[in-house]
Amino acid sequence: MTIVANLSVLVVEDEYLVAIEAERILCELGAKSVEVAATFEAAQARIAEGSFDVVILDVNLNGQMSFPLDQAAMSRGMPVVFATGYSLRNRPNTDFTGKACVTKPYTAETLSASLALALKGRAASGAVDAGPTKPT
């Protein structure tokens, strides 16, 4: 059994192929439900309306940074994993203290490791990068 087993997950991702790959991996890992939101507005609505065990949040949604969605999810008790092709460690004016991060492309191992960190609250100071950085 994996850390993902029986979880409800919101995947916020604007790239269709990346979103379906994340959904496939999460389902294979045993997620109870996986919902995808492709826009900032759709994600904002789902976070406000729903209750997810964890949110996987693409940092850049069609050119709009998604950091306010992190705050909204956390205020509702939903841990967040940032997903990106960027290196978040050197990003100015953003506090990633205690945040998990997974880089694209996802693998079952990197996604599972990042989710475990987010769910257990064991992320070290600064974002935890669970894979090689590749531009999106």
Rosetta blueprint (number, residue, H / E / L):
1 M L
2 T L
3 I L
4 V L
5 A L
6 N L
7 L L
8 S E
9 V E
10 L E
11 V E
12 V E
13 E L
14 D L
15 E L
16 Y H
17 L H
18 V H
19 A H
20 I H
21 E H
22 A H
23 E H
24 R H
25 I H
26 L H
27 C H
28 E H
29 L L
30 G L
31 A L
32 K L
33 S E
34 V E
35 E E
36 V E
37 A E
38 A L
39 T L
40 F H
41 E H
42 A H
43 A H
44 Q H
45 A H
46 R H
47 I H
48 A H
49 E H
50 G L
51 S L
52 F L
53 D L
54 V E
55 V E
56 I E
57 L E
58 D E
59 V L
60 N E
61 L E
62 N L
63 G L
64 Q E
65 M E
66 S L
67 F H
68 P H
69 L H
70 D H
71 Q H
72 A H
73 A H
74 M H
75 S H
76 R L
77 G L
78 M L
79 P L
80 V E
81 V E
82 F E
83 A E
84 T E
85 G L
86 Y L
87 S L
88 L L
89 R L
90 N L
91 R L
92 P L
93 N L
94 T L
95 D L
96 F L
97 T L
98 G L
99 K L
100 A E
101 C E
102 V E
103 T E
104 K L
105 P L
106 Y L
107 T L
108 A H
109 E H
110 T H
111 L H
112 S H
113 A H
114 S H
115 L H
116 A H
117 L H
118 A H
119 L H
120 K H
121 G L
122 R L
123 A L
124 A L
125 S L
126 G L
127 A L
128 V E
129 D E
130 A L
131 G L
132 P L
133 T L
134 K L
135 P L
136 T L
